Amino acid sequence: MATDHGSSTAGAPATTFGKRPRTPPGSGAGSAAGARPGSGPVTAGEAVAAPRTGPVAGGVAAPLLLAVVCAGYAVGAVLGWGSRELALFMGDFGLSAAALVAAVSCFCYARRLPSRLRPAWLLFALSSLMAAIGNGVWGWYEVVLDRPVPSPSAADVFFLCFAPPAIVGLLVLAKRPVTRAGWFCLALDAWLIGGSLLTISWSLALAHTAHAQGQSVAPAALALAYPMLDIVLVSMVLALHFRRSGGNRSAVNTAVAAFALTVVSDALFTSPLLRETYRSGQLLDAGWFAGSLLLAYAPWGVRRPAEPPRPPRGPLQSTRPVAGSLSALTPYLAAAVCTLGILYHVVEERRVDRVVVITACTVVLALVVRQGIMLVDNVSLTTELAQKENHFRSLVQGSSDVIMIAAPSGVLRYVSPAASGVYGRDAEELIGSELACLLHPQDLGRVVHEVRRFLAASPADEPTMRIECRFRSGGGEWLHVESTVNRHQGGLIFNCRDVTERVRLQAQLQHSAEHDPLTDLPNRALFTERVRRGIGGRRSGDTGTAVLFIDLDGFKGVNDRLGHQAGDELLIGAAHRLAESVRSGDTAARLGGDEFAALILGDGARDRASREAQVLEIAERLRLTLSQPYRIDGQDVRVAASIGVAFAEPGIGSSDLMRNADLAMYRAKAGGKDRVELYAPQMQAEVVRRTELAARLRTALHEGEFALLHQPVVSLASGRIESVAAQARWRSAHGILFTPGEFLRVSGDADRADELGRWLLEESVAQAAERGRLGHHTPVTVRVSSRRLLDRSLPPGGIERMLARHGLPSRALIVELSDPDPRLRQDSRSSFDELEQRLMALRRIGVRIALDGFGSGHGAIDALRRLPVDILKLDRGLVDGIVESSRLHKITSGLLRIAGDLGMESVAEGVDLPEQVLALRAMGCTHGQGAAFSGALDEYRLRRALVRDDCPVPGGAALPVLTGGAGGGSFRMRTGSHNETRVPPA
């Protein structure tokens, strides 16, 4: 590339070295900068993490095109391009065009990068632009003006401006030091490399060039500036190359290849033989041309599709020590190169140049300083490492958790000292033991399975694993240990802690959640779960499985009489008897209160009859066992047991089976208690019927389907109507009237009974007040339960305010007190006193009190003794057999005599036959109520009867039963005194 075409030796070096800077931007700078994510000097993968994920031309086409273009240029250079003019053009403007393409490529790529990496590529673009302009200026002289290039010239300015941007760009992309010491070491490393290259270059070529320039300062400086800048560039690239992060190796390798190509071209040009014969357009230009195109290609083509990060594997780990060894050997290699430079002068028997001596001395000095810094760093790192080891040793030894390291074979290689406090065994004793020998045999299989699964999984997907097992302690006990497992060089690290207390607490909480706190029997939740398991799975076809529901009869009386403490003791005793009476595989449970249950699992027998007999025998034995006396507080306490039994059916659920047993138990209680009842399907039908009837009752109350009838109470002496008894009737959709006793007995709904009682009292008072305004002042008798009178949720003075609201005189109301409430019979003195006070308050305002059901039990006698009663109503059970039974005749006569002695009126209820009228009047009964006088009348017929105010009373002979009204009405009397009919159909 000599400008004078070989005429001037002095001008050749300047010309030759002036064209050489076109190469570096295309090689060293461009290649290093074009690295893929995480590669080379570029720590930031963003440098090539542009929006693309693959080569532009599809992997092979772009590199192939690049190779073809470079090969074409090389072939043209070898053939001399066909003419001298074309050779000059391609040697000048061809290299300028290649550098310009690299500049444009780097500039376009920089615009797509993050702000942190953009300056590096802009600097590479500037470097290539300087090379392009320099080559263009050089071609202007050689091709356009056709004259030699002056030395120095404007082209030299642009060539000299090529290297600095490239060096700075490499520094921007490189993994730069973070401390001043790091920067100082980087400078030393660069000088070690640069000094060694300067030594060998000076020995081989630069000394000859410097001496050839003679006393001309400018040409000599210019001739030496180019190689010096190349040496600095090479030094920075090599120094920063060993500091790159391990990412995209392809981009780094491309940069190194481009740089190597440039260095080879420069080295060949530096040799005196080639330098003296070089002309533009020769083969040497192909190296610089390829470097520029490689830089243009690097940002776009040297990339791979983005891949997810993978854990490091063996081969990658093995390359790291190699790179570290090369980095550590770099200073020594630099010193060896300097030594070779000096040896070259000695072998050639030439005087050692002062530049070589000074450079070699500075390299050796830099090496000594570098080694001193490394020694200080090693001491610092050793101290820091020792401190960290002490720190972690203190953490491990002072931790309450046990840290164990197991080899791949399962042998423990390390156990922390905490093992003595946790396991009760010294760490030295455990080291060398097999982990499998320390685990509970029942947990070993599960632990081995989990460990194998953990080792087979990807570390990225499952970095750690937690497992819980039992570990043998020094005392032979099994401790519950929770371990966090991590991988460690093919083996495992176990971080273990003792969770025995936590496991025990969890077991206690689980036991408390599933067992009754008083009796420690399974509660309803656990019993339901066991029933579900007992009739599911393989037992789903076993119809021999049975559920028993048990209720203790009379337990409430024990609570009320002896107190709740005694009741709890009785429940505990019953639970013990129940648990001891069932088989080991069966379940006894307490469902709540005085209700117990038992699950009797089937034995797979096909004979249903024999299995039922066997279970019923078990139930009967349980009934007898639970009915035995309980010794509580020094006295014997007895309760009975009502038991319901239900067998599993194919397809039945646990809730349905338990419901069936519950229905059977209530049937046993309704049938007299202290008995065993087997579930039958009609029990469920009865429950459905009662539920539907209760729903119909609620609708009837709200929609006014109830009617109020009155039955006259007649004086047996005169036949006059002395009062009327209010009675409710339900008029069904079929037009049939039903008595309260019929539908309330079937529905069993106490709430509906209370609501019906309120309606009956309100309607009776309202109609009596209306009759009073029409001149009929006959008192009305309304039945009120003692429970309603004692209901504290009702406002006090409710009856008084009702009388005042409707305007009914208090003497016109007779409160008929039904049989005293069971709680009064079971002894509640305060309740009797409260009831007495309530009745006294009513009596003071003029309301009379009648006692219903007199003679039916001891409750009526107690009420007669303590309560303010004006009228006694004989129980219809006495009246029914008064004519046929002389015994009942005497009993009734005695009761009536007592009423007469106490000055009370007496009313016989259920008087249906004339013979009964005669007998009662002969005994001294004052009033009667029943079909012998009249049935229950509606309001219209009642008023007609009150107008007559007379009912025929049989005299000496039996008289026919009266009908309920005058001729031909739609309402006619039935045989019973209360017009009882069948229960409404469901």
FENSULWO-V576168 format. One record per residue. N is the residue number from 1. D_LAST is the distance of its C-alpha to the last C-alpha in Angstrom with 2 decimals. Layout:
{{N;D_LAST} {N;D_LAST}}
This chain:
{{1;120.57} {2;124.00} {3;124.77} {4;128.42} {5;127.62} {6;129.44} {7;132.42} {8;131.76} {9;130.74} {10;130.31} {11;127.83} {12;125.80} {13;124.03} {14;122.97} {15;121.84} {16;120.08} {17;118.23} {18;117.48} {19;115.42} {20;113.65} {21;111.08} {22;109.23} {23;107.63} {24;105.78} {25;103.22} {26;102.33} {27;102.12} {28;101.72} {29;100.06} {30;97.93} {31;96.82} {32;95.92} {33;94.07} {34;92.19} {35;90.39} {36;86.71} {37;84.12} {38;85.17} {39;88.39} {40;92.03} {41;93.33} {42;90.37} {43;87.77} {44;85.42} {45;83.55} {46;83.06} {47;86.59} {48;85.34} {49;81.65} {50;82.11} {51;79.33} {52;80.41} {53;79.38} {54;81.89} {55;85.35} {56;86.17} {57;87.38} {58;84.92} {59;86.47} {60;89.61} {61;90.96} {62;92.03} {63;93.96} {64;95.51} {65;96.67} {66;98.12} {67;100.01} {68;101.38} {69;102.67} {70;104.31} {71;105.81} {72;107.15} {73;108.82} {74;110.33} {75;111.67} {76;113.20} {77;114.83} {78;116.25} {79;117.68} {80;119.14} {81;116.97} {82;119.67} {83;121.82} {84;122.96} {85;121.44} {86;117.98} {87;118.18} {88;118.95} {89;116.17} {90;113.53} {91;114.89} {92;114.59} {93;112.13} {94;109.95} {95;109.38} {96;108.88} {97;106.19} {98;104.38} {99;104.44} {100;103.22} {101;100.24} {102;99.40} {103;99.67} {104;97.35} {105;94.83} {106;94.76} {107;94.48} {108;91.53} {109;89.78} {110;90.39} {111;88.55} {112;85.34} {113;85.49} {114;84.20} {115;86.62} {116;87.64} {117;88.96} {118;90.27} {119;93.72} {120;94.64} {121;94.22} {122;95.96} {123;98.88} {124;98.92} {125;99.02} {126;101.92} {127;103.75} {128;103.46} {129;104.54} {130;107.65} {131;108.47} {132;107.93} {133;110.25} {134;112.85} {135;112.95} {136;113.10} {137;116.07} {138;117.71} {139;117.29} {140;118.71} {141;121.96} {142;122.13} {143;120.78} {144;121.22} {145;124.39} {146;125.71} {147;127.35} {148;126.88} {149;124.31} {150;126.05} {151;125.47} {152;123.76} {153;121.79} {154;118.62} {155;116.78} {156;117.43} {157;115.67} {158;112.45} {159;112.75} {160;113.15} {161;110.03} {162;107.93} {163;107.54} {164;106.47} {165;103.24} {166;102.35} {167;102.93} {168;100.89} {169;98.08} {170;97.93} {171;97.74} {172;94.84} {173;92.83} {174;93.84} {175;92.03} {176;94.15} {177;94.93} {178;93.20} {179;96.04} {180;99.75} {181;100.62} {182;98.63} {183;100.55} {184;103.79} {185;102.92} {186;101.99} {187;105.43} {188;107.13} {189;105.29} {190;106.26} {191;109.86} {192;109.95} {193;108.93} {194;111.03} {195;114.06} {196;113.97} {197;113.71} {198;116.53} {199;118.69} {200;118.33} {201;118.58} {202;121.67} {203;123.27} {204;122.63} {205;123.07} {206;122.84} {207;126.08} {208;127.93} {209;126.38} {210;127.26} {211;130.85} {212;131.18} {213;130.53} {214;133.63} {215;134.10} {216;131.84} {217;129.02} {218;126.64} {219;126.53} {220;126.22} {221;123.36} {222;121.61} {223;122.12} {224;120.62} {225;117.77} {226;115.86} {227;115.74} {228;115.06} {229;112.00} {230;110.86} {231;111.30} {232;109.24} {233;106.53} {234;106.53} {235;106.48} {236;103.46} {237;101.54} {238;102.24} {239;101.58} {240;98.27} {241;97.34} {242;96.81} {243;94.53} {244;92.01} {245;88.38} {246;87.02} {247;85.14} {248;86.26} {249;89.16} {250;89.90} {251;90.93} {252;93.04} {253;94.73} {254;95.47} {255;97.06} {256;99.13} {257;100.26} {258;101.33} {259;103.13} {260;104.84} {261;105.97} {262;107.51} {263;109.20} {264;110.68} {265;112.00} {266;113.50} {267;114.99} {268;116.60} {269;117.99} {270;119.40} {271;121.56} {272;125.17} {273;125.45} {274;122.56} {275;123.26} {276;126.78} {277;125.82} {278;122.48} {279;122.05} {280;119.02} {281;116.84} {282;117.45} {283;114.88} {284;114.42} {285;112.79} {286;109.94} {287;108.71} {288;108.45} {289;106.93} {290;104.21} {291;103.50} {292;102.87} {293;100.56} {294;98.72} {295;98.06} {296;96.77} {297;94.46} {298;93.19} {299;90.64} {300;88.90} {301;89.35} {302;89.37} {303;85.64} {304;82.65} {305;79.00} {306;77.20} {307;75.63} {308;73.26} {309;75.05} {310;75.29} {311;75.98} {312;79.65} {313;80.57} {314;83.50} {315;85.97} {316;85.54} {317;86.05} {318;89.19} {319;90.81} {320;90.56} {321;93.24} {322;95.54} {323;95.26} {324;95.76} {325;98.83} {326;100.38} {327;99.82} {328;101.42} {329;104.36} {330;105.14} {331;107.65} {332;109.46} {333;109.62} {334;111.12} {335;113.76} {336;114.49} {337;115.04} {338;117.48} {339;119.32} {340;119.53} {341;121.05} {342;123.76} {343;124.37} {344;124.82} {345;127.73} {346;129.21} {347;128.96} {348;130.49} {349;133.24} {350;132.63} {351;132.65} {352;129.23} {353;128.24} {354;127.59} {355;124.33} {356;123.10} {357;124.19} {358;122.66} {359;119.41} {360;119.22} {361;119.89} {362;117.16} {363;114.72} {364;115.60} {365;115.28} {366;111.88} {367;110.91} {368;111.98} {369;110.14} {370;107.05} {371;107.16} {372;107.66} {373;104.57} {374;102.66} {375;103.90} {376;102.78} {377;99.40} {378;99.09} {379;99.91} {380;97.41} {381;94.74} {382;95.53} {383;95.21} {384;91.98} {385;90.62} {386;91.62} {387;89.90} {388;86.72} {389;86.86} {390;87.32} {391;84.49} {392;82.07} {393;83.38} {394;82.64} {395;79.14} {396;78.46} {397;80.03} {398;78.51} {399;75.00} {400;72.30} {401;70.97} {402;72.60} {403;74.15} {404;74.84} {405;76.50} {406;75.86} {407;78.01} {408;76.52} {409;76.84} {410;74.60} {411;77.48} {412;77.52} {413;80.65} {414;80.08} {415;78.02} {416;78.26} {417;79.36} {418;75.92} {419;74.90} {420;76.48} {421;74.21} {422;71.01} {423;71.39} {424;73.86} {425;76.26} {426;79.50} {427;79.65} {428;82.71} {429;80.81} {430;78.06} {431;80.48} {432;81.04} {433;77.81} {434;75.27} {435;72.10} {436;70.02} {437;71.39} {438;70.10} {439;66.47} {440;63.66} {441;63.31} {442;59.58} {443;60.35} {444;63.45} {445;61.82} {446;59.66} {447;62.69} {448;64.90} {449;62.33} {450;61.93} {451;65.72} {452;66.37} {453;63.81} {454;65.40} {455;68.91} {456;67.85} {457;66.31} {458;68.45} {459;69.81} {460;68.95} {461;65.28} {462;64.94} {463;67.87} {464;66.37} {465;63.73} {466;61.93} {467;61.03} {468;59.99} {469;61.06} {470;62.36} {471;66.11} {472;68.12} {473;69.88} {474;73.20} {475;71.52} {476;69.52} {477;66.22} {478;64.04} {479;63.82} {480;61.28} {481;63.44} {482;62.53} {483;65.17} {484;66.01} {485;67.89} {486;70.55} {487;72.98} {488;76.61} {489;79.40} {490;77.43} {491;75.94} {492;73.29} {493;73.30} {494;70.67} {495;69.97} {496;68.10} {497;66.57} {498;64.98} {499;61.25} {500;60.52} {501;59.47} {502;57.23} {503;55.57} {504;55.11} {505;53.64} {506;51.25} {507;50.26} {508;49.72} {509;47.62} {510;45.56} {511;45.20} {512;44.21} {513;41.59} {514;40.04} {515;40.53} {516;39.54} {517;42.59} {518;42.31} {519;41.84} {520;43.02} {521;40.12} {522;38.38} {523;35.85} {524;32.41} {525;33.95} {526;36.40} {527;33.96} {528;31.54} {529;34.57} {530;35.68} {531;32.29} {532;32.45} {533;35.96} {534;35.12} {535;32.57} {536;34.42} {537;37.76} {538;39.38} {539;36.68} {540;33.84} {541;33.93} {542;34.30} {543;31.14} {544;32.95} {545;32.39} {546;30.10} {547;28.95} {548;28.95} {549;27.44} {550;29.33} {551;28.88} {552;31.73} {553;30.67} {554;32.96} {555;34.35} {556;33.67} {557;35.74} {558;38.56} {559;38.50} {560;38.63} {561;41.24} {562;43.55} {563;42.93} {564;41.62} {565;44.71} {566;44.00} {567;40.38} {568;41.68} {569;44.06} {570;41.32} {571;39.26} {572;42.42} {573;43.08} {574;39.58} {575;39.91} {576;43.26} {577;41.95} {578;39.04} {579;41.40} {580;43.87} {581;41.37} {582;40.06} {583;42.24} {584;44.40} {585;42.34} {586;39.00} {587;37.76} {588;36.93} {589;35.52} {590;34.57} {591;31.52} {592;32.17} {593;32.56} {594;32.34} {595;30.18} {596;32.02} {597;31.30} {598;33.24} {599;33.49} {600;34.83} {601;36.24} {602;36.27} {603;39.55} {604;39.00} {605;38.61} {606;36.97} {607;36.00} {608;32.39} {609;32.46} {610;35.65} {611;34.46} {612;31.30} {613;33.57} {614;35.95} {615;33.41} {616;31.87} {617;35.46} {618;36.04} {619;32.96} {620;34.14} {621;37.60} {622;36.28} {623;34.43} {624;37.66} {625;39.73} {626;37.69} {627;37.59} {628;41.38} {629;43.15} {630;44.10} {631;47.55} {632;47.33} {633;50.18} {634;51.85} {635;48.95} {636;46.25} {637;42.69} {638;39.77} {639;36.22} {640;33.65} {641;31.58} {642;27.95} {643;27.67} {644;24.89} {645;26.04} {646;24.75} {647;26.83} {648;27.49} {649;26.33} {650;28.17} {651;27.29} {652;25.27} {653;26.22} {654;27.42} {655;24.65} {656;21.94} {657;24.07} {658;24.54} {659;20.87} {660;20.27} {661;23.14} {662;21.85} {663;18.50} {664;20.66} {665;22.95} {666;20.38} {667;19.24} {668;22.97} {669;23.37} {670;20.52} {671;22.10} {672;25.43} {673;26.92} {674;30.09} {675;28.57} {676;27.70} {677;24.25} {678;23.80} {679;20.86} {680;18.58} {681;16.11} {682;13.20} {683;13.89} {684;12.92} {685;9.60} {686;9.13} {687;10.52} {688;8.35} {689;5.23} {690;7.88} {691;9.22} {692;6.63} {693;6.60} {694;10.29} {695;10.75} {696;9.48} {697;11.79} {698;14.55} {699;14.38} {700;14.43} {701;17.43} {702;19.31} {703;18.80} {704;19.73} {705;16.75} {706;17.93} {707;20.62} {708;23.47} {709;24.67} {710;27.72} {711;28.76} {712;32.53} {713;34.41} {714;37.38} {715;40.79} {716;41.45} {717;45.10} {718;45.16} {719;41.77} {720;41.61} {721;38.53} {722;39.44} {723;36.26} {724;32.66} {725;29.62} {726;27.16} {727;23.46} {728;20.45} {729;17.73} {730;14.63} {731;14.91} {732;11.65} {733;12.11} {734;12.65} {735;15.44} {736;14.27} {737;15.46} {738;13.81} {739;16.26} {740;16.41} {741;16.65} {742;13.28} {743;11.13} {744;13.78} {745;14.02} {746;10.51} {747;10.82} {748;14.48} {749;15.59} {750;19.23} {751;19.94} {752;17.44} {753;18.96} {754;22.39} {755;21.61} {756;20.27} {757;23.45} {758;25.67} {759;24.22} {760;24.63} {761;28.22} {762;29.18} {763;27.94} {764;29.44} {765;32.77} {766;32.86} {767;32.24} {768;34.66} {769;37.27} {770;36.85} {771;37.31} {772;40.30} {773;41.91} {774;41.59} {775;43.35} {776;40.53} {777;41.16} {778;38.84} {779;37.48} {780;33.76} {781;32.12} {782;29.51} {783;27.86} {784;28.52} {785;27.94} {786;31.08} {787;29.52} {788;29.20} {789;32.78} {790;33.97} {791;32.15} {792;35.16} {793;33.39} {794;33.42} {795;36.77} {796;39.02} {797;39.52} {798;36.16} {799;35.86} {800;39.51} {801;39.21} {802;36.15} {803;38.22} {804;41.12} {805;39.11} {806;37.76} {807;41.00} {808;39.64} {809;42.23} {810;41.33} {811;42.19} {812;39.41} {813;36.72} {814;35.76} {815;33.82} {816;31.89} {817;31.84} {818;28.90} {819;29.67} {820;31.66} {821;30.05} {822;30.36} {823;32.90} {824;35.02} {825;34.99} {826;35.96} {827;39.00} {828;39.33} {829;42.33} {830;42.17} {831;38.58} {832;39.68} {833;42.67} {834;40.68} {835;38.29} {836;41.35} {837;42.97} {838;39.93} {839;39.76} {840;43.53} {841;43.40} {842;40.96} {843;43.06} {844;46.21} {845;44.99} {846;44.10} {847;40.42} {848;39.92} {849;37.89} {850;35.83} {851;34.75} {852;31.45} {853;30.77} {854;34.48} {855;35.24} {856;32.12} {857;33.97} {858;36.89} {859;35.22} {860;35.68} {861;39.31} {862;40.02} {863;38.52} {864;40.67} {865;43.70} {866;43.39} {867;41.38} {868;42.74} {869;40.76} {870;41.61} {871;39.05} {872;37.55} {873;34.25} {874;34.09} {875;30.98} {876;29.25} {877;29.63} {878;33.37} {879;33.07} {880;31.01} {881;33.83} {882;36.79} {883;38.19} {884;37.83} {885;38.74} {886;42.17} {887;41.29} {888;38.44} {889;40.82} {890;43.42} {891;41.08} {892;39.72} {893;43.29} {894;44.44} {895;41.75} {896;42.60} {897;46.23} {898;45.60} {899;43.87} {900;46.82} {901;49.32} {902;47.71} {903;47.87} {904;44.14} {905;42.14} {906;39.52} {907;36.24} {908;34.44} {909;30.69} {910;28.76} {911;31.83} {912;30.55} {913;33.68} {914;37.28} {915;38.64} {916;36.80} {917;38.39} {918;41.81} {919;41.48} {920;40.33} {921;43.08} {922;45.58} {923;44.61} {924;45.15} {925;41.65} {926;42.06} {927;38.69} {928;35.57} {929;32.03} {930;29.80} {931;29.22} {932;32.90} {933;33.81} {934;30.96} {935;27.25} {936;25.65} {937;27.29} {938;26.74} {939;29.70} {940;31.60} {941;31.58} {942;32.30} {943;35.41} {944;36.62} {945;36.23} {946;38.15} {947;40.85} {948;41.39} {949;41.07} {950;41.20} {951;38.89} {952;40.44} {953;40.93} {954;41.72} {955;45.35} {956;46.88} {957;44.62} {958;40.94} {959;39.71} {960;36.74} {961;33.62} {962;33.69} {963;31.25} {964;29.73} {965;32.18} {966;34.88} {967;34.57} {968;32.06} {969;29.48} {970;25.99} {971;24.77} {972;25.61} {973;25.54} {974;23.35} {975;24.71} {976;23.49} {977;25.23} {978;22.14} {979;20.36} {980;17.61} {981;14.75} {982;11.71} {983;8.77} {984;6.39} {985;3.80} {986;0.00}}
